[in-house]
Amino acid sequence: KSKQRLKLWVRNVPPRMEEEEAKEAILSILTQDNASSLDYFRLAPASKRVPTGTVYLHFKSVEKLMSSHSKLDGFRLPDGKGLEFRLISELSPFQKIPKKRVIDRREGTIGKDADFLAFQQKLEQQKDFKRESAEQQLEKKEAEAKKL
């Protein structure tokens, strides 16, 4: 495996920006050549802990990463409300890219599963069953204890 650091971390993305908006804005800043060498894009939206969004970019070559870094670092990205956010571009501390999620072929089929349907039927039968209160159970246990 290559030990090259090819993942860029762009912080201070406007908090109300959606992923498609952010991708469009970031790609408009980059040159066509740099944008075409981009093979991973992800927006981590703003949260209570981090008030601005973060974009993760992965490039195919170090040269493209470095030229993109110089273009993005310090760029002022406008918010929809007239505010400007100065982007901060750095090499990502964690360089791995998540694997694509494999969709389970059984996903969404639980309603057709015979075991699950039997379980649901059993639960429905137990709903009608009246449970004894704690006092009734205690009286029953005391009565059994007296018989012994």
Disulfide bonds with the S-S distance in Angstrom:
none
